[in-house]
Amino acid sequence: MAGAYERNPYYTALKKHAESERAGIVAVPDKRLDVLAKMYHPEKYTPAVIEFVDIAGLVRGASKGEGLGNKFLSNIRECDAIVHVVRCFDDDDIVHVDGGVDPVRDVETINLELIFSDLEIVDRRIDRLAKLVKNDKSLAPEFASLEKVKAGLDGGLCARALIAEGEVAGAYERNPYYTALKKHAESERAGIVAVCAQIEAELSEMEGEEKSLFLSDLGIGESGLDKLVKESYSLLGLISYLTAGPKEVRAWTITKGTRAPQAAGKIHSDFERGFIRAEIVSYDDLIREGSMNAVKEKGLLRSEGKDYVMQDGDVVLFRFNV
């Protein structure tokens, strides 16, 4: 049996990388694609995906470098959320690293190591702020929040139980200039992004983990400039059109205002170069009628040319010749 495992390429790959993180990608449910898949029974279904990373190596003392502790803590900081898989069964053939099954203890082990790691981060930030707050009173709220977090961490509480998300970022809402500008922007139906120049200046001198730790210390998920980029991306007005058939159902992202040939080019450059026409029905019409034949019978399938501006939810079949 052991020899069979050794001949299994998947097993040997996992064994070779046993001390590194392993990733698994799973589909994100999309009702539109699900409905189209039931309608067309395609060979290929291409939805959005989400990645789960299996991070191995945590043992008691990880925060002090035991086992793969430092690597574990570095990897876990790069994740958006933690899914803790906890053992809740007995099996004499499967040895537990701590000698017996106790899921509460296992959770507390990980929590304790994260608390120790968070304490190091908080202590560094507090030491830094202690010098700055004397000359910059605007840092006082953050300093007070961090002291509150430190007290809780010292008491064995996880950081997530101690401070509301965005507490530091909420300082913008207390800025009268920002609130006035936000009100004005809303009156013009415009977006607004708060950017702290001091924070951005400090971030510009940091890289990698140091930058991530700094943002984490502030209770901010991303820099102001990153937010600006995302808001600008949104401001571009991205939309999706769909392709559906026996071979594949898929969502394609384009900029609002994109004409049919350019949208076709997202699939392949030949589609744009040899574009003839686009046969289009809205997703809502297709689902309401139940089939493409019904759509055609009711005259809802449109033949659009090179000047057609694509709409969100268009279900498209491109005709081309090269």
LUMPANU-837546 format. One record per residue (C-alpha): residue number from 1; x, y, z. Coordinates in pm, 1 decimal. Layout:
BEGIN
NUM_X_Y_Z
...
% end
This chain:
BEGIN
1_0.0_0.0_0.0
2_279.1_240.9_90.3
3_441.9_172.7_-245.2
4_118.7_259.7_-423.5
5_116.6_599.0_-252.9
6_473.8_661.2_-362.3
7_375.3_591.6_-723.4
8_87.2_838.5_-703.2
9_210.5_1166.4_-857.5
10_-36.8_1371.7_-654.3
11_83.6_1214.8_-330.1
12_448.7_1258.7_-417.0
13_387.2_1622.1_-510.9
14_218.2_1685.0_-177.0
15_495.1_1502.0_3.8
16_761.0_1703.8_-175.3
17_592.1_2028.8_-73.9
18_473.5_1914.8_268.4
19_632.6_2214.6_433.2
20_479.4_2471.9_204.8
21_130.4_2608.3_153.6
22_-100.9_2428.0_-91.2
23_-376.9_2603.0_-281.2
24_-718.0_2482.9_-390.7
25_-943.4_2681.2_-625.1
26_-1319.8_2641.4_-609.6
27_-1601.6_2791.4_-813.2
28_-1806.4_3082.1_-685.3
29_-2177.7_3014.9_-740.0
30_-2328.7_3239.1_-1007.7
31_-2702.7_3205.2_-1062.8
32_-2688.7_3349.2_-1412.4
33_-2430.0_3096.3_-1523.9
34_-2609.9_2817.0_-1339.1
35_-2932.4_2889.1_-1526.1
36_-2752.5_2905.5_-1859.4
37_-2572.5_2580.8_-1780.9
38_-2904.6_2404.7_-1718.5
39_-3029.6_2542.4_-2045.3
40_-2729.2_2448.9_-2258.3
41_-2561.4_2160.3_-2073.1
42_-2219.0_2290.2_-2181.3
43_-1894.9_2094.2_-2196.9
44_-1723.8_2376.5_-2008.9
45_-1850.9_2601.8_-1729.6
46_-1631.1_2902.4_-1648.5
47_-1738.9_3093.9_-1337.0
48_-1547.5_3320.3_-1104.6
49_-1323.6_3138.3_-855.8
50_-1201.1_3168.6_-498.6
51_-874.4_3032.5_-363.5
52_-824.0_2846.2_-37.5
53_-466.9_2803.2_84.9
54_-373.8_2512.5_310.2
55_-110.0_2654.4_541.5
56_74.0_2384.1_733.3
57_321.6_2394.2_1017.3
58_152.8_2551.5_1320.4
59_255.1_2411.4_1658.0
60_258.9_2551.8_2008.3
61_537.0_2810.1_2023.0
62_498.6_2912.7_1657.3
63_517.1_3280.8_1751.1
64_866.7_3210.0_1883.2
65_970.3_3025.2_1569.9
66_884.5_2668.3_1668.6
67_808.7_2433.6_1379.1
68_723.2_2638.5_1072.3
69_583.0_2910.4_1293.8
70_739.5_3215.3_1134.5
71_647.3_3094.8_788.0
72_294.8_3008.5_902.1
73_239.9_3351.9_1053.3
74_381.0_3522.1_744.6
75_154.1_3321.8_514.8
76_-155.5_3370.6_726.7
77_-113.8_3749.8_716.8
78_-158.1_3731.4_340.6
79_-502.5_3569.8_375.3
80_-828.5_3762.2_385.8
81_-992.1_3523.2_632.8
82_-910.4_3211.2_830.2
83_-1094.0_2880.3_810.3
84_-972.9_2669.1_1100.5
85_-1024.7_2297.2_1036.0
86_-1058.6_2137.6_1378.7
87_-1052.3_1765.8_1458.3
88_-1367.0_1637.5_1632.4
89_-1330.1_1260.3_1608.9
90_-1140.8_973.8_1774.9
91_-920.5_734.2_1582.3
92_-634.7_541.2_1744.9
93_-465.9_507.3_1405.5
94_-441.1_884.4_1360.0
95_-207.3_1032.8_1616.8
96_-277.8_1382.2_1744.5
97_26.9_1602.9_1786.7
98_-80.1_1687.0_2142.2
99_-158.3_1327.6_2236.2
100_-537.3_1347.9_2243.0
101_-840.7_1505.4_2078.3
102_-953.1_1836.5_2226.1
103_-1092.8_2078.5_1964.7
104_-1126.0_2369.2_2208.8
105_-759.5_2332.6_2301.7
106_-665.9_2319.0_1933.2
107_-852.9_2642.7_1862.4
108_-698.6_2808.4_2166.0
109_-352.7_2698.0_2049.9
110_-390.2_2881.7_1721.5
111_-557.1_3180.3_1884.7
112_-278.0_3206.2_2140.6
113_-7.9_3200.3_1874.4
114_-193.3_3469.6_1676.4
115_-230.3_3675.9_1994.5
116_143.8_3655.9_2060.4
117_213.9_3760.4_1702.7
118_-37.6_4046.8_1722.3
119_118.0_4165.5_2048.6
120_454.0_4204.6_1877.4
121_292.9_4411.9_1601.2
122_92.9_4626.7_1844.1
123_394.5_4685.9_2067.7
124_599.9_4804.5_1770.9
125_327.9_5045.1_1660.5
126_271.8_5176.4_2014.7
127_645.6_5241.6_2056.7
128_645.9_5429.7_1728.3
129_334.8_5633.0_1808.6
130_452.6_5715.8_2159.9
131_722.8_5931.5_2005.2
132_498.8_6090.5_1743.4
133_186.9_6158.6_1947.9
134_367.2_6418.6_2161.6
135_390.2_6647.8_1860.3
136_85.2_6527.7_1665.9
137_-231.2_6505.9_1873.1
138_-426.4_6370.9_1574.3
139_-259.7_6036.1_1643.0
140_-407.2_6018.7_1992.2
141_-722.5_5821.0_1893.2
142_-514.4_5554.9_1723.2
143_-274.9_5543.1_2018.3
144_-567.4_5496.0_2256.9
145_-718.5_5223.4_2038.5
146_-392.3_5033.5_2025.9
147_-352.6_5052.4_2402.6
148_-703.6_4909.5_2432.6
149_-611.4_4628.2_2195.7
150_-286.5_4558.9_2380.8
151_-469.2_4530.8_2713.2
152_-711.5_4281.6_2562.0
153_-435.1_4079.7_2396.5
154_-247.3_4068.7_2726.6
155_-567.2_3928.7_2877.1
156_-582.6_3649.7_2620.1
157_-849.9_3795.7_2391.6
158_-820.9_3785.0_2012.6
159_-788.2_4119.3_1832.2
160_-1112.4_4061.8_1641.0
161_-1301.0_4070.7_1972.7
162_-1147.6_4399.3_2079.2
163_-1187.2_4659.9_1808.1
164_-1448.6_4730.9_1545.5
165_-1333.1_4707.9_1185.6
166_-1235.3_5044.9_1045.1
167_-1207.9_5220.7_1381.2
168_-896.2_5406.2_1270.0
169_-1033.7_5471.7_922.8
170_-1342.0_5618.1_1092.5
171_-1132.1_5919.0_1186.3
172_-1202.2_6052.6_839.1
173_-1570.1_6075.2_926.2
174_-1481.7_6300.4_1219.1
175_-1292.6_6538.2_993.3
176_-1523.0_6837.1_921.8
177_-1346.4_6913.9_594.4
178_-1392.3_6559.1_471.5
179_-1756.7_6541.4_574.8
180_-1831.1_6868.6_399.9
181_-1656.9_6751.3_83.5
182_-1834.9_6415.5_100.1
183_-2170.6_6591.3_119.5
184_-2080.8_6803.8_-178.9
185_-1963.9_6501.3_-377.9
186_-2289.3_6321.1_-304.9
187_-2484.0_6620.3_-432.5
188_-2298.1_6584.3_-761.5
189_-2331.8_6204.6_-763.7
190_-1954.7_6182.3_-752.1
191_-1736.0_5934.4_-566.7
192_-1495.1_6030.5_-293.0
193_-1187.5_5857.9_-148.3
194_-1009.1_5972.0_165.9
195_-629.1_5961.3_140.8
196_-397.3_6048.9_429.9
197_-80.6_6197.4_280.8
198_123.1_6121.3_592.6
199_27.5_5755.5_583.3
200_89.9_5732.2_209.1
201_431.2_5897.2_253.3
202_527.5_5639.3_513.2
203_393.3_5356.2_298.2
204_599.5_5475.7_2.4
205_912.6_5394.4_201.0
206_797.1_5042.1_288.0
207_777.2_4715.5_100.2
208_624.9_4372.7_140.4
209_551.4_4252.4_490.5
210_650.0_4578.9_656.3
211_386.9_4760.5_452.5
212_124.3_4497.9_533.7
213_205.2_4513.3_904.5
214_183.5_4891.2_901.4
215_-161.9_4883.6_743.2
216_-267.9_4611.7_984.5
217_-148.8_4822.5_1277.9
218_-370.0_5104.9_1157.2
219_-667.9_4874.8_1116.1
220_-678.1_4952.7_743.8
221_-713.9_4680.7_483.7
222_-551.4_4876.6_203.1
223_-378.1_5204.1_136.4
224_-561.8_5515.6_26.1
225_-393.8_5495.1_-312.3
226_-511.0_5136.0_-357.1
227_-863.2_5247.4_-275.6
228_-828.4_5527.7_-525.6
229_-725.3_5281.8_-796.3
230_-1024.4_5058.4_-719.6
231_-1266.9_5348.6_-715.8
232_-1120.6_5469.1_-1043.5
233_-1168.8_5119.9_-1186.3
234_-1530.7_5129.3_-1075.9
235_-1567.1_5475.9_-1220.4
236_-1467.7_5329.0_-1558.1
237_-1801.7_5148.1_-1552.3
238_-1716.2_4784.4_-1608.6
239_-1997.0_4551.7_-1718.6
240_-2026.6_4185.1_-1815.7
241_-2163.3_4012.2_-2120.9
242_-2229.4_3638.7_-2139.2
243_-2159.0_3367.3_-2391.3
244_-2355.1_3044.1_-2374.5
245_-2369.9_2725.8_-2577.1
246_-2299.3_2351.3_-2571.5
247_-1925.2_2407.6_-2547.1
248_-1912.1_2669.7_-2267.4
249_-2099.7_2925.1_-2060.7
250_-1888.3_3218.8_-1946.6
251_-1897.0_3578.5_-1822.9
252_-1671.2_3837.3_-1990.7
253_-1580.9_4174.0_-1840.5
254_-1570.4_4485.3_-2058.4
255_-1588.1_4860.2_-2015.1
256_-1929.8_5021.1_-2036.5
257_-1963.2_5171.0_-2384.1
258_-1758.1_4900.3_-2554.9
259_-1878.5_4829.5_-2908.0
260_-1947.6_4479.6_-3031.8
261_-1623.6_4421.1_-3230.1
262_-1405.6_4521.6_-2937.6
263_-1610.8_4306.4_-2701.5
264_-1560.6_4016.1_-2939.2
265_-1188.7_4082.7_-2926.5
266_-1191.9_3995.5_-2556.1
267_-1252.7_3636.7_-2661.0
268_-997.6_3631.2_-2943.3
269_-835.5_3892.5_-3164.6
270_-967.2_3708.4_-3473.1
271_-1322.0_3774.8_-3353.9
272_-1260.2_4146.8_-3366.2
273_-1057.0_4144.4_-3686.8
274_-1313.5_3942.6_-3881.6
275_-1625.5_4067.8_-3704.7
276_-1946.3_4034.6_-3908.9
277_-2225.8_4078.0_-3656.7
278_-2335.5_3998.1_-3302.8
279_-2651.2_3798.1_-3235.9
280_-2778.1_3926.5_-2902.7
281_-3054.8_3866.7_-2652.4
282_-3068.7_4010.2_-2302.7
283_-3020.9_3761.0_-2020.3
284_-3357.1_3854.4_-1869.4
285_-3538.9_3795.1_-2199.6
286_-3368.8_3460.7_-2250.6
287_-3456.2_3335.8_-1903.9
288_-3812.6_3463.8_-1925.9
289_-3874.7_3287.8_-2257.6
290_-3692.9_2971.9_-2151.1
291_-3502.3_2892.9_-2469.5
292_-3326.4_3050.8_-2763.6
293_-3591.1_2911.6_-2998.5
294_-3864.8_3089.6_-2802.5
295_-3657.6_3406.9_-2812.4
296_-3629.9_3381.4_-3189.7
297_-4002.8_3314.4_-3229.5
298_-4085.5_3632.5_-3040.2
299_-3833.3_3837.2_-3236.1
300_-3619.5_3910.6_-2930.0
301_-3293.7_3792.7_-3088.1
302_-3126.7_4096.4_-3240.0
303_-2861.2_4113.8_-3507.1
304_-2625.7_4399.0_-3421.1
305_-2344.7_4547.3_-3624.6
306_-2013.9_4715.1_-3561.1
307_-2165.6_5022.9_-3400.1
308_-2365.8_4838.1_-3136.2
309_-2277.6_4933.3_-2778.4
310_-2276.3_4627.6_-2552.0
311_-2508.1_4617.8_-2250.4
312_-2464.6_4443.6_-1917.3
313_-2624.3_4097.7_-1932.0
314_-2619.6_4065.8_-2310.3
315_-2604.9_3700.0_-2413.9
316_-2401.7_3701.8_-2732.6
317_-2303.0_3488.3_-3027.5
318_-2040.3_3660.4_-3244.7
319_-2023.8_3591.3_-3617.2
320_-1685.1_3647.3_-3780.7
321_-1474.5_3547.2_-4077.4
322_-1096.2_3568.0_-4122.5
% end
